[in-house]
Amino acid sequence: MAADTHRLRDRLAEAAAGAAQDVPGVAFLRPGVVDLLRTRVADRAPRLAAGPGARAQGVRVSRDEATGAWHIDIRLVVHRGHRALDVT
């Protein structure tokens, strides 16, 4: 994947995370196992200045190479008293 595509994917993930967190009823974005492991490794390893930035936890962005369409998967937890169906 080209560097421009990586940057665009990260910008889409950040925008999606920000939009999701602003929805009434959303408690937080739920990190997946990969996000949790990445965070644990990042805490122990020194960050290189030229390395990639932090990714938005709870959001996965992928691109279908055949069609060029972007897919955004957001995992979230809702506040008590809110129905996930209504929040999403």
PyMOL Python script that loads the backbone (N, CA, C, O; Angstrom):
from pymol import cmd

cmd.read_pdbstr("""\
ATOM      1  N   MET A   1       0.853  -1.180   0.000  1.00  0.00           N
ATOM      2  CA  MET A   1       0.000   0.000   0.000  1.00  0.00           C
ATOM      3  C   MET A   1       0.894   1.237   0.000  1.00  0.00           C
ATOM      4  O   MET A   1       1.854   1.317   0.767  1.00  0.00           O
ATOM      5  N   ALA A   2       0.583   2.174  -0.840  1.00  0.00           N
ATOM      6  CA  ALA A   2       1.386   3.383  -0.990  1.00  0.00           C
ATOM      7  C   ALA A   2       1.252   4.268   0.247  1.00  0.00           C
ATOM      8  O   ALA A   2       0.276   4.177   0.991  1.00  0.00           O
ATOM      9  N   ALA A   3       2.248   5.119   0.449  1.00  0.00           N
ATOM     10  CA  ALA A   3       2.253   6.016   1.612  1.00  0.00           C
ATOM     11  C   ALA A   3       1.037   6.928   1.612  1.00  0.00           C
ATOM     12  O   ALA A   3       0.467   7.199   2.669  1.00  0.00           O
ATOM     13  N   ASP A   4       0.630   7.409   0.429  1.00  0.00           N
ATOM     14  CA  ASP A   4      -0.558   8.274   0.349  1.00  0.00           C
ATOM     15  C   ASP A   4      -1.811   7.533   0.788  1.00  0.00           C
ATOM     16  O   ASP A   4      -2.675   8.103   1.454  1.00  0.00           O
ATOM     17  N   THR A   5      -1.909   6.266   0.416  1.00  0.00           N
ATOM     18  CA  THR A   5      -3.063   5.459   0.802  1.00  0.00           C
ATOM     19  C   THR A   5      -3.070   5.233   2.307  1.00  0.00           C
ATOM     20  O   THR A   5      -4.130   5.261   2.932  1.00  0.00           O
ATOM     21  N   HIS A   6      -1.898   5.009   2.894  1.00  0.00           N
ATOM     22  CA  HIS A   6      -1.797   4.847   4.349  1.00  0.00           C
ATOM     23  C   HIS A   6      -2.260   6.111   5.058  1.00  0.00           C
ATOM     24  O   HIS A   6      -3.015   6.042   6.027  1.00  0.00           O
ATOM     25  N   ARG A   7      -1.812   7.258   4.580  1.00  0.00           N
ATOM     26  CA  ARG A   7      -2.204   8.529   5.203  1.00  0.00           C
ATOM     27  C   ARG A   7      -3.698   8.764   5.070  1.00  0.00           C
ATOM     28  O   ARG A   7      -4.345   9.216   6.015  1.00  0.00           O
ATOM     29  N   LEU A   8      -4.247   8.461   3.904  1.00  0.00           N
ATOM     30  CA  LEU A   8      -5.678   8.635   3.702  1.00  0.00           C
ATOM     31  C   LEU A   8      -6.470   7.695   4.600  1.00  0.00           C
ATOM     32  O   LEU A   8      -7.481   8.092   5.180  1.00  0.00           O
ATOM     33  N   ARG A   9      -6.013   6.447   4.716  1.00  0.00           N
ATOM     34  CA  ARG A   9      -6.681   5.480   5.597  1.00  0.00           C
ATOM     35  C   ARG A   9      -6.675   5.982   7.038  1.00  0.00           C
ATOM     36  O   ARG A   9      -7.692   5.903   7.727  1.00  0.00           O
ATOM     37  N   ASP A  10      -5.535   6.498   7.498  1.00  0.00           N
ATOM     38  CA  ASP A  10      -5.439   7.003   8.865  1.00  0.00           C
ATOM     39  C   ASP A  10      -6.326   8.218   9.074  1.00  0.00           C
ATOM     40  O   ASP A  10      -6.947   8.355  10.128  1.00  0.00           O
ATOM     41  N   ARG A  11      -6.395   9.112   8.075  1.00  0.00           N
ATOM     42  CA  ARG A  11      -7.259  10.295   8.182  1.00  0.00           C
ATOM     43  C   ARG A  11      -8.732   9.894   8.210  1.00  0.00           C
ATOM     44  O   ARG A  11      -9.520  10.482   8.951  1.00  0.00           O
ATOM     45  N   LEU A  12      -9.109   8.893   7.404  1.00  0.00           N
ATOM     46  CA  LEU A  12     -10.487   8.403   7.421  1.00  0.00           C
ATOM     47  C   LEU A  12     -10.829   7.790   8.776  1.00  0.00           C
ATOM     48  O   LEU A  12     -11.919   8.009   9.304  1.00  0.00           O
ATOM     49  N   ALA A  13      -9.899   7.024   9.336  1.00  0.00           N
ATOM     50  CA  ALA A  13     -10.127   6.400  10.642  1.00  0.00           C
ATOM     51  C   ALA A  13     -10.290   7.450  11.733  1.00  0.00           C
ATOM     52  O   ALA A  13     -11.169   7.330  12.586  1.00  0.00           O
ATOM     53  N   GLU A  14      -9.445   8.478  11.710  1.00  0.00           N
ATOM     54  CA  GLU A  14      -9.542   9.546  12.711  1.00  0.00           C
ATOM     55  C   GLU A  14     -10.856  10.310  12.574  1.00  0.00           C
ATOM     56  O   GLU A  14     -11.494  10.638  13.574  1.00  0.00           O
ATOM     57  N   ALA A  15     -11.258  10.591  11.342  1.00  0.00           N
ATOM     58  CA  ALA A  15     -12.514  11.312  11.115  1.00  0.00           C
ATOM     59  C   ALA A  15     -13.710  10.468  11.555  1.00  0.00           C
ATOM     60  O   ALA A  15     -14.642  10.987  12.169  1.00  0.00           O
ATOM     61  N   ALA A  16     -13.687   9.185  11.248  1.00  0.00           N
ATOM     62  CA  ALA A  16     -14.778   8.298  11.645  1.00  0.00           C
ATOM     63  C   ALA A  16     -14.852   8.173  13.163  1.00  0.00           C
ATOM     64  O   ALA A  16     -15.940   8.176  13.737  1.00  0.00           O
ATOM     65  N   ALA A  17     -13.689   8.063  13.812  1.00  0.00           N
ATOM     66  CA  ALA A  17     -13.661   7.962  15.277  1.00  0.00           C
ATOM     67  C   ALA A  17     -14.215   9.241  15.913  1.00  0.00           C
ATOM     68  O   ALA A  17     -15.005   9.174  16.855  1.00  0.00           O
ATOM     69  N   GLY A  18     -13.809  10.388  15.407  1.00  0.00           N
ATOM     70  CA  GLY A  18     -14.305  11.652  15.938  1.00  0.00           C
ATOM     71  C   GLY A  18     -15.800  11.793  15.760  1.00  0.00           C
ATOM     72  O   GLY A  18     -16.499  12.238  16.671  1.00  0.00           O
ATOM     73  N   ALA A  19     -16.298  11.416  14.589  1.00  0.00           N
ATOM     74  CA  ALA A  19     -17.737  11.506  14.326  1.00  0.00           C
ATOM     75  C   ALA A  19     -18.509  10.550  15.234  1.00  0.00           C
ATOM     76  O   ALA A  19     -19.557  10.915  15.768  1.00  0.00           O
ATOM     77  N   ALA A  20     -18.006   9.342  15.411  1.00  0.00           N
ATOM     78  CA  ALA A  20     -18.697   8.352  16.246  1.00  0.00           C
ATOM     79  C   ALA A  20     -18.729   8.792  17.707  1.00  0.00           C
ATOM     80  O   ALA A  20     -19.742   8.611  18.383  1.00  0.00           O
ATOM     81  N   GLN A  21     -17.642   9.364  18.196  1.00  0.00           N
ATOM     82  CA  GLN A  21     -17.595   9.783  19.595  1.00  0.00           C
ATOM     83  C   GLN A  21     -18.529  10.951  19.878  1.00  0.00           C
ATOM     84  O   GLN A  21     -18.916  11.168  21.026  1.00  0.00           O
ATOM     85  N   ASP A  22     -18.896  11.703  18.847  1.00  0.00           N
ATOM     86  CA  ASP A  22     -19.789  12.843  19.017  1.00  0.00           C
ATOM     87  C   ASP A  22     -21.268  12.462  18.991  1.00  0.00           C
ATOM     88  O   ASP A  22     -22.128  13.309  19.232  1.00  0.00           O
ATOM     89  N   VAL A  23     -21.572  11.192  18.701  1.00  0.00           N
ATOM     90  CA  VAL A  23     -22.966  10.748  18.637  1.00  0.00           C
ATOM     91  C   VAL A  23     -23.503  10.571  20.059  1.00  0.00           C
ATOM     92  O   VAL A  23     -22.870   9.903  20.877  1.00  0.00           O
ATOM     93  N   PRO A  24     -24.664  11.161  20.364  1.00  0.00           N
ATOM     94  CA  PRO A  24     -25.251  10.980  21.692  1.00  0.00           C
ATOM     95  C   PRO A  24     -25.492   9.491  21.979  1.00  0.00           C
ATOM     96  O   PRO A  24     -26.033   8.768  21.142  1.00  0.00           O
ATOM     97  N   GLY A  25     -25.092   9.056  23.150  1.00  0.00           N
ATOM     98  CA  GLY A  25     -25.263   7.666  23.551  1.00  0.00           C
ATOM     99  C   GLY A  25     -24.008   6.829  23.433  1.00  0.00           C
ATOM    100  O   GLY A  25     -23.947   5.741  24.005  1.00  0.00           O
ATOM    101  N   VAL A  26     -22.997   7.303  22.705  1.00  0.00           N
ATOM    102  CA  VAL A  26     -21.752   6.540  22.566  1.00  0.00           C
ATOM    103  C   VAL A  26     -20.895   6.774  23.803  1.00  0.00           C
ATOM    104  O   VAL A  26     -20.537   7.907  24.122  1.00  0.00           O
ATOM    105  N   ALA A  27     -20.573   5.677  24.496  1.00  0.00           N
ATOM    106  CA  ALA A  27     -19.726   5.772  25.687  1.00  0.00           C
ATOM    107  C   ALA A  27     -18.259   5.858  25.277  1.00  0.00           C
ATOM    108  O   ALA A  27     -17.533   6.742  25.731  1.00  0.00           O
ATOM    109  N   PHE A  28     -17.826   4.938  24.418  1.00  0.00           N
ATOM    110  CA  PHE A  28     -16.446   4.939  23.935  1.00  0.00           C
ATOM    111  C   PHE A  28     -16.324   3.977  22.774  1.00  0.00           C
ATOM    112  O   PHE A  28     -17.193   3.133  22.556  1.00  0.00           O
ATOM    113  N   LEU A  29     -15.231   4.111  22.029  1.00  0.00           N
ATOM    114  CA  LEU A  29     -14.932   3.177  20.955  1.00  0.00           C
ATOM    115  C   LEU A  29     -14.200   1.991  21.564  1.00  0.00           C
ATOM    116  O   LEU A  29     -13.276   2.160  22.360  1.00  0.00           O
ATOM    117  N   ARG A  30     -14.615   0.807  21.189  1.00  0.00           N
ATOM    118  CA  ARG A  30     -14.082  -0.418  21.777  1.00  0.00           C
ATOM    119  C   ARG A  30     -12.884  -0.908  20.973  1.00  0.00           C
ATOM    120  O   ARG A  30     -13.030  -1.305  19.817  1.00  0.00           O
ATOM    121  N   PRO A  31     -11.709  -0.882  21.579  1.00  0.00           N
ATOM    122  CA  PRO A  31     -10.534  -1.375  20.847  1.00  0.00           C
ATOM    123  C   PRO A  31     -10.613  -2.882  20.676  1.00  0.00           C
ATOM    124  O   PRO A  31     -11.106  -3.595  21.550  1.00  0.00           O
ATOM    125  N   GLY A  32     -10.125  -3.354  19.549  1.00  0.00           N
ATOM    126  CA  GLY A  32     -10.047  -4.784  19.297  1.00  0.00           C
ATOM    127  C   GLY A  32      -8.754  -5.347  19.857  1.00  0.00           C
ATOM    128  O   GLY A  32      -7.936  -4.618  20.418  1.00  0.00           O
ATOM    129  N   VAL A  33      -8.581  -6.635  19.702  1.00  0.00           N
ATOM    130  CA  VAL A  33      -7.386  -7.310  20.218  1.00  0.00           C
ATOM    131  C   VAL A  33      -6.127  -6.726  19.581  1.00  0.00           C
ATOM    132  O   VAL A  33      -5.130  -6.501  20.268  1.00  0.00           O
ATOM    133  N   VAL A  34      -6.167  -6.482  18.283  1.00  0.00           N
ATOM    134  CA  VAL A  34      -5.003  -5.931  17.591  1.00  0.00           C
ATOM    135  C   VAL A  34      -4.661  -4.552  18.153  1.00  0.00           C
ATOM    136  O   VAL A  34      -3.487  -4.243  18.359  1.00  0.00           O
ATOM    137  N   ASP A  35      -5.682  -3.716  18.403  1.00  0.00           N
ATOM    138  CA  ASP A  35      -5.440  -2.398  18.979  1.00  0.00           C
ATOM    139  C   ASP A  35      -4.828  -2.505  20.371  1.00  0.00           C
ATOM    140  O   ASP A  35      -3.919  -1.747  20.710  1.00  0.00           O
ATOM    141  N   LEU A  36      -5.322  -3.441  21.175  1.00  0.00           N
ATOM    142  CA  LEU A  36      -4.788  -3.618  22.528  1.00  0.00           C
ATOM    143  C   LEU A  36      -3.336  -4.075  22.488  1.00  0.00           C
ATOM    144  O   LEU A  36      -2.505  -3.573  23.244  1.00  0.00           O
ATOM    145  N   LEU A  37      -3.031  -5.021  21.615  1.00  0.00           N
ATOM    146  CA  LEU A  37      -1.651  -5.499  21.498  1.00  0.00           C
ATOM    147  C   LEU A  37      -0.737  -4.404  20.974  1.00  0.00           C
ATOM    148  O   LEU A  37       0.388  -4.247  21.449  1.00  0.00           O
ATOM    149  N   ARG A  38      -1.225  -3.641  19.986  1.00  0.00           N
ATOM    150  CA  ARG A  38      -0.419  -2.548  19.433  1.00  0.00           C
ATOM    151  C   ARG A  38      -0.093  -1.535  20.522  1.00  0.00           C
ATOM    152  O   ARG A  38       1.033  -1.042  20.593  1.00  0.00           O
ATOM    153  N   THR A  39      -1.066  -1.222  21.371  1.00  0.00           N
ATOM    154  CA  THR A  39      -0.865  -0.267  22.446  1.00  0.00           C
ATOM    155  C   THR A  39       0.164  -0.792  23.446  1.00  0.00           C
ATOM    156  O   THR A  39       1.036  -0.044  23.886  1.00  0.00           O
ATOM    157  N   ARG A  40       0.067  -2.070  23.806  1.00  0.00           N
ATOM    158  CA  ARG A  40       1.019  -2.656  24.761  1.00  0.00           C
ATOM    159  C   ARG A  40       2.435  -2.636  24.207  1.00  0.00           C
ATOM    160  O   ARG A  40       3.379  -2.313  24.929  1.00  0.00           O
ATOM    161  N   VAL A  41       2.593  -2.977  22.935  1.00  0.00           N
ATOM    162  CA  VAL A  41       3.920  -2.982  22.317  1.00  0.00           C
ATOM    163  C   VAL A  41       4.442  -1.552  22.218  1.00  0.00           C
ATOM    164  O   VAL A  41       5.615  -1.304  22.495  1.00  0.00           O
ATOM    165  N   ALA A  42       3.592  -0.614  21.829  1.00  0.00           N
ATOM    166  CA  ALA A  42       4.008   0.784  21.677  1.00  0.00           C
ATOM    167  C   ALA A  42       4.451   1.374  23.015  1.00  0.00           C
ATOM    168  O   ALA A  42       5.352   2.212  23.053  1.00  0.00           O
ATOM    169  N   ASP A  43       3.822   0.940  24.118  1.00  0.00           N
ATOM    170  CA  ASP A  43       4.206   1.434  25.436  1.00  0.00           C
ATOM    171  C   ASP A  43       5.621   0.995  25.812  1.00  0.00           C
ATOM    172  O   ASP A  43       6.318   1.686  26.555  1.00  0.00           O
ATOM    173  N   ARG A  44       6.032  -0.149  25.297  1.00  0.00           N
ATOM    174  CA  ARG A  44       7.340  -0.707  25.666  1.00  0.00           C
ATOM    175  C   ARG A  44       8.447  -0.351  24.681  1.00  0.00           C
ATOM    176  O   ARG A  44       9.624  -0.328  25.042  1.00  0.00           O
ATOM    177  N   ALA A  45       8.072  -0.076  23.456  1.00  0.00           N
ATOM    178  CA  ALA A  45       9.077   0.177  22.422  1.00  0.00           C
ATOM    179  C   ALA A  45       9.220   1.673  22.181  1.00  0.00           C
ATOM    180  O   ALA A  45       8.227   2.400  22.175  1.00  0.00           O
ATOM    181  N   PRO A  46      10.447   2.133  21.982  1.00  0.00           N
ATOM    182  CA  PRO A  46      10.618   3.554  21.656  1.00  0.00           C
ATOM    183  C   PRO A  46      10.027   3.853  20.288  1.00  0.00           C
ATOM    184  O   PRO A  46      10.158   3.053  19.362  1.00  0.00           O
ATOM    185  N   ARG A  47       9.383   4.991  20.162  1.00  0.00           N
ATOM    186  CA  ARG A  47       8.756   5.403  18.898  1.00  0.00           C
ATOM    187  C   ARG A  47       9.800   6.098  18.034  1.00  0.00           C
ATOM    188  O   ARG A  47      10.510   6.991  18.496  1.00  0.00           O
ATOM    189  N   LEU A  48       9.886   5.679  16.779  1.00  0.00           N
ATOM    190  CA  LEU A  48      10.780   6.327  15.845  1.00  0.00           C
ATOM    191  C   LEU A  48      10.109   7.589  15.326  1.00  0.00           C
ATOM    192  O   LEU A  48       8.899   7.602  15.098  1.00  0.00           O
ATOM    193  N   ALA A  49      10.873   8.634  15.140  1.00  0.00           N
ATOM    194  CA  ALA A  49      10.315   9.904  14.690  1.00  0.00           C
ATOM    195  C   ALA A  49       9.637   9.778  13.339  1.00  0.00           C
ATOM    196  O   ALA A  49       8.640  10.455  13.086  1.00  0.00           O
ATOM    197  N   ALA A  50      10.154   8.930  12.469  1.00  0.00           N
ATOM    198  CA  ALA A  50       9.579   8.792  11.129  1.00  0.00           C
ATOM    199  C   ALA A  50       8.496   7.727  11.071  1.00  0.00           C
ATOM    200  O   ALA A  50       7.942   7.482   9.999  1.00  0.00           O
ATOM    201  N   GLY A  51       8.177   7.087  12.187  1.00  0.00           N
ATOM    202  CA  GLY A  51       7.197   6.009  12.203  1.00  0.00           C
ATOM    203  C   GLY A  51       5.786   6.506  12.002  1.00  0.00           C
ATOM    204  O   GLY A  51       5.531   7.709  12.054  1.00  0.00           O
ATOM    205  N   PRO A  52       4.869   5.585  11.772  1.00  0.00           N
ATOM    206  CA  PRO A  52       3.483   5.968  11.548  1.00  0.00           C
ATOM    207  C   PRO A  52       2.851   6.518  12.819  1.00  0.00           C
ATOM    208  O   PRO A  52       3.270   6.176  13.925  1.00  0.00           O
ATOM    209  N   GLY A  53       1.861   7.356  12.663  1.00  0.00           N
ATOM    210  CA  GLY A  53       1.164   7.945  13.808  1.00  0.00           C
ATOM    211  C   GLY A  53       0.245   6.937  14.469  1.00  0.00           C
ATOM    212  O   GLY A  53       0.057   5.824  13.977  1.00  0.00           O
ATOM    213  N   ALA A  54      -0.317   7.340  15.578  1.00  0.00           N
ATOM    214  CA  ALA A  54      -1.236   6.478  16.306  1.00  0.00           C
ATOM    215  C   ALA A  54      -2.508   6.292  15.486  1.00  0.00           C
ATOM    216  O   ALA A  54      -2.984   7.227  14.841  1.00  0.00           O
ATOM    217  N   ARG A  55      -3.040   5.103  15.516  1.00  0.00           N
ATOM    218  CA  ARG A  55      -4.282   4.825  14.801  1.00  0.00           C
ATOM    219  C   ARG A  55      -5.447   4.918  15.772  1.00  0.00           C
ATOM    220  O   ARG A  55      -5.306   4.673  16.970  1.00  0.00           O
ATOM    221  N   ALA A  56      -6.584   5.273  15.230  1.00  0.00           N
ATOM    222  CA  ALA A  56      -7.790   5.392  16.045  1.00  0.00           C
ATOM    223  C   ALA A  56      -8.236   4.004  16.484  1.00  0.00           C
ATOM    224  O   ALA A  56      -8.501   3.145  15.643  1.00  0.00           O
ATOM    225  N   GLN A  57      -8.321   3.776  17.781  1.00  0.00           N
ATOM    226  CA  GLN A  57      -8.760   2.491  18.292  1.00  0.00           C
ATOM    227  C   GLN A  57     -10.259   2.354  18.104  1.00  0.00           C
ATOM    228  O   GLN A  57     -10.998   3.332  18.219  1.00  0.00           O
ATOM    229  N   GLY A  58     -10.704   1.149  17.817  1.00  0.00           N
ATOM    230  CA  GLY A  58     -12.115   0.884  17.615  1.00  0.00           C
ATOM    231  C   GLY A  58     -12.582   1.134  16.195  1.00  0.00           C
ATOM    232  O   GLY A  58     -13.761   0.954  15.892  1.00  0.00           O
ATOM    233  N   VAL A  59     -11.678   1.546  15.318  1.00  0.00           N
ATOM    234  CA  VAL A  59     -12.031   1.834  13.928  1.00  0.00           C
ATOM    235  C   VAL A  59     -11.071   1.087  13.009  1.00  0.00           C
ATOM    236  O   VAL A  59      -9.852   1.169  13.163  1.00  0.00           O
ATOM    237  N   ARG A  60     -11.639   0.359  12.053  1.00  0.00           N
ATOM    238  CA  ARG A  60     -10.823  -0.298  11.037  1.00  0.00           C
ATOM    239  C   ARG A  60     -11.248   0.222   9.674  1.00  0.00           C
ATOM    240  O   ARG A  60     -12.437   0.265   9.359  1.00  0.00           O
ATOM    241  N   VAL A  61     -10.288   0.610   8.884  1.00  0.00           N
ATOM    242  CA  VAL A  61     -10.551   1.116   7.537  1.00  0.00           C
ATOM    243  C   VAL A  61      -9.790   0.244   6.556  1.00  0.00           C
ATOM    244  O   VAL A  61      -8.594   0.001   6.718  1.00  0.00           O
ATOM    245  N   SER A  62     -10.489  -0.220   5.545  1.00  0.00           N
ATOM    246  CA  SER A  62      -9.850  -1.020   4.506  1.00  0.00           C
ATOM    247  C   SER A  62     -10.369  -0.571   3.149  1.00  0.00           C
ATOM    248  O   SER A  62     -11.382   0.121   3.047  1.00  0.00           O
ATOM    249  N   ARG A  63      -9.660  -0.976   2.128  1.00  0.00           N
ATOM    250  CA  ARG A  63     -10.035  -0.584   0.772  1.00  0.00           C
ATOM    251  C   ARG A  63     -10.096  -1.815  -0.112  1.00  0.00           C
ATOM    252  O   ARG A  63      -9.175  -2.631  -0.121  1.00  0.00           O
ATOM    253  N   ASP A  64     -11.171  -1.942  -0.844  1.00  0.00           N
ATOM    254  CA  ASP A  64     -11.334  -3.024  -1.803  1.00  0.00           C
ATOM    255  C   ASP A  64     -10.501  -2.682  -3.040  1.00  0.00           C
ATOM    256  O   ASP A  64     -10.806  -1.731  -3.761  1.00  0.00           O
ATOM    257  N   GLU A  65      -9.470  -3.447  -3.273  1.00  0.00           N
ATOM    258  CA  GLU A  65      -8.556  -3.153  -4.388  1.00  0.00           C
ATOM    259  C   GLU A  65      -9.255  -3.272  -5.735  1.00  0.00           C
ATOM    260  O   GLU A  65      -8.898  -2.570  -6.681  1.00  0.00           O
ATOM    261  N   ALA A  66     -10.244  -4.149  -5.832  1.00  0.00           N
ATOM    262  CA  ALA A  66     -10.930  -4.345  -7.113  1.00  0.00           C
ATOM    263  C   ALA A  66     -11.814  -3.154  -7.474  1.00  0.00           C
ATOM    264  O   ALA A  66     -11.824  -2.713  -8.623  1.00  0.00           O
ATOM    265  N   THR A  67     -12.555  -2.635  -6.499  1.00  0.00           N
ATOM    266  CA  THR A  67     -13.499  -1.547  -6.778  1.00  0.00           C
ATOM    267  C   THR A  67     -12.990  -0.184  -6.350  1.00  0.00           C
ATOM    268  O   THR A  67     -13.464   0.839  -6.845  1.00  0.00           O
ATOM    269  N   GLY A  68     -12.021  -0.159  -5.426  1.00  0.00           N
ATOM    270  CA  GLY A  68     -11.526   1.112  -4.898  1.00  0.00           C
ATOM    271  C   GLY A  68     -12.400   1.668  -3.787  1.00  0.00           C
ATOM    272  O   GLY A  68     -12.132   2.754  -3.274  1.00  0.00           O
ATOM    273  N   ALA A  69     -13.444   0.935  -3.407  1.00  0.00           N
ATOM    274  CA  ALA A  69     -14.360   1.395  -2.352  1.00  0.00           C
ATOM    275  C   ALA A  69     -13.709   1.239  -0.981  1.00  0.00           C
ATOM    276  O   ALA A  69     -13.009   0.261  -0.716  1.00  0.00           O
ATOM    277  N   TRP A  70     -13.956   2.227  -0.112  1.00  0.00           N
ATOM    278  CA  TRP A  70     -13.457   2.179   1.261  1.00  0.00           C
ATOM    279  C   TRP A  70     -14.516   1.553   2.157  1.00  0.00           C
ATOM    280  O   TRP A  70     -15.712   1.774   1.967  1.00  0.00           O
ATOM    281  N   HIS A  71     -14.067   0.769   3.136  1.00  0.00           N
ATOM    282  CA  HIS A  71     -14.952   0.141   4.115  1.00  0.00           C
ATOM    283  C   HIS A  71     -14.504   0.593   5.506  1.00  0.00           C
ATOM    284  O   HIS A  71     -13.324   0.496   5.841  1.00  0.00           O
ATOM    285  N   ILE A  72     -15.447   1.087   6.314  1.00  0.00           N
ATOM    286  CA  ILE A  72     -15.123   1.562   7.656  1.00  0.00           C
ATOM    287  C   ILE A  72     -15.924   0.744   8.656  1.00  0.00           C
ATOM    288  O   ILE A  72     -17.152   0.688   8.582  1.00  0.00           O
ATOM    289  N   ASP A  73     -15.226   0.113   9.588  1.00  0.00           N
ATOM    290  CA  ASP A  73     -15.834  -0.705  10.633  1.00  0.00           C
ATOM    291  C   ASP A  73     -15.591  -0.001  11.962  1.00  0.00           C
ATOM    292  O   ASP A  73     -14.443   0.190  12.362  1.00  0.00           O
ATOM    293  N   ILE A  74     -16.666   0.386  12.646  1.00  0.00           N
ATOM    294  CA  ILE A  74     -16.548   1.093  13.922  1.00  0.00           C
ATOM    295  C   ILE A  74     -17.127   0.206  15.015  1.00  0.00           C
ATOM    296  O   ILE A  74     -18.284  -0.209  14.940  1.00  0.00           O
ATOM    297  N   ARG A  75     -16.321  -0.081  16.026  1.00  0.00           N
ATOM    298  CA  ARG A  75     -16.762  -0.865  17.189  1.00  0.00           C
ATOM    299  C   ARG A  75     -16.946   0.107  18.344  1.00  0.00           C
ATOM    300  O   ARG A  75     -16.016   0.824  18.712  1.00  0.00           O
ATOM    301  N   LEU A  76     -18.150   0.130  18.917  1.00  0.00           N
ATOM    302  CA  LEU A  76     -18.404   1.085  19.993  1.00  0.00           C
ATOM    303  C   LEU A  76     -19.225   0.471  21.106  1.00  0.00           C
ATOM    304  O   LEU A  76     -19.841  -0.582  20.944  1.00  0.00           O
ATOM    305  N   VAL A  77     -19.221   1.146  22.231  1.00  0.00           N
ATOM    306  CA  VAL A  77     -20.007   0.761  23.404  1.00  0.00           C
ATOM    307  C   VAL A  77     -20.929   1.930  23.706  1.00  0.00           C
ATOM    308  O   VAL A  77     -20.513   3.088  23.692  1.00  0.00           O
ATOM    309  N   VAL A  78     -22.199   1.604  23.982  1.00  0.00           N
ATOM    310  CA  VAL A  78     -23.171   2.662  24.264  1.00  0.00           C
ATOM    311  C   VAL A  78     -23.391   2.806  25.771  1.00  0.00           C
ATOM    312  O   VAL A  78     -23.169   1.873  26.543  1.00  0.00           O
ATOM    313  N   HIS A  79     -23.833   3.998  26.164  1.00  0.00           N
ATOM    314  CA  HIS A  79     -24.161   4.263  27.563  1.00  0.00           C
ATOM    315  C   HIS A  79     -25.374   3.447  27.994  1.00  0.00           C
ATOM    316  O   HIS A  79     -26.222   3.096  27.174  1.00  0.00           O
ATOM    317  N   ARG A  80     -25.446   3.154  29.263  1.00  0.00           N
ATOM    318  CA  ARG A  80     -26.600   2.465  29.827  1.00  0.00           C
ATOM    319  C   ARG A  80     -27.857   3.287  29.518  1.00  0.00           C
ATOM    320  O   ARG A  80     -27.849   4.515  29.605  1.00  0.00           O
ATOM    321  N   GLY A  81     -28.911   2.602  29.163  1.00  0.00           N
ATOM    322  CA  GLY A  81     -30.166   3.267  28.865  1.00  0.00           C
ATOM    323  C   GLY A  81     -30.314   3.632  27.395  1.00  0.00           C
ATOM    324  O   GLY A  81     -31.371   4.104  26.976  1.00  0.00           O
ATOM    325  N   HIS A  82     -29.270   3.420  26.614  1.00  0.00           N
ATOM    326  CA  HIS A  82     -29.333   3.684  25.174  1.00  0.00           C
ATOM    327  C   HIS A  82     -29.337   2.352  24.434  1.00  0.00           C
ATOM    328  O   HIS A  82     -28.616   1.425  24.804  1.00  0.00           O
ATOM    329  N   ARG A  83     -30.140   2.263  23.404  1.00  0.00           N
ATOM    330  CA  ARG A  83     -30.167   1.061  22.580  1.00  0.00           C
ATOM    331  C   ARG A  83     -29.169   1.207  21.444  1.00  0.00           C
ATOM    332  O   ARG A  83     -29.115   2.238  20.773  1.00  0.00           O
ATOM    333  N   ALA A  84     -28.384   0.164  21.239  1.00  0.00           N
ATOM    334  CA  ALA A  84     -27.362   0.211  20.179  1.00  0.00           C
ATOM    335  C   ALA A  84     -28.008   0.502  18.829  1.00  0.00           C
ATOM    336  O   ALA A  84     -27.434   1.228  18.018  1.00  0.00           O
ATOM    337  N   LEU A  85     -29.176  -0.046  18.578  1.00  0.00           N
ATOM    338  CA  LEU A  85     -29.866   0.191  17.319  1.00  0.00           C
ATOM    339  C   LEU A  85     -30.151   1.672  17.115  1.00  0.00           C
ATOM    340  O   LEU A  85     -29.988   2.191  16.011  1.00  0.00           O
ATOM    341  N   ASP A  86     -30.575   2.353  18.171  1.00  0.00           N
ATOM    342  CA  ASP A  86     -30.873   3.774  18.062  1.00  0.00           C
ATOM    343  C   ASP A  86     -29.599   4.608  17.877  1.00  0.00           C
ATOM    344  O   ASP A  86     -29.586   5.574  17.115  1.00  0.00           O
ATOM    345  N   VAL A  87     -28.553   4.232  18.567  1.00  0.00           N
ATOM    346  CA  VAL A  87     -27.306   4.998  18.517  1.00  0.00           C
ATOM    347  C   VAL A  87     -26.634   4.856  17.155  1.00  0.00           C
ATOM    348  O   VAL A  87     -26.113   5.829  16.609  1.00  0.00           O
ATOM    349  N   THR A  88     -26.648   3.636  16.607  1.00  0.00           N
ATOM    350  CA  THR A  88     -25.980   3.431  15.321  1.00  0.00           C
ATOM    351  C   THR A  88     -26.780   4.034  14.205  1.00  0.00           C
ATOM    352  O   THR A  88     -26.375   3.961  13.045  1.00  0.00           O
TER     353      THR A  88
END
""", "prot")
cmd.dss("prot")
cmd.show_as("cartoon", "prot")
cmd.util.cbc("prot")
cmd.orient("prot")
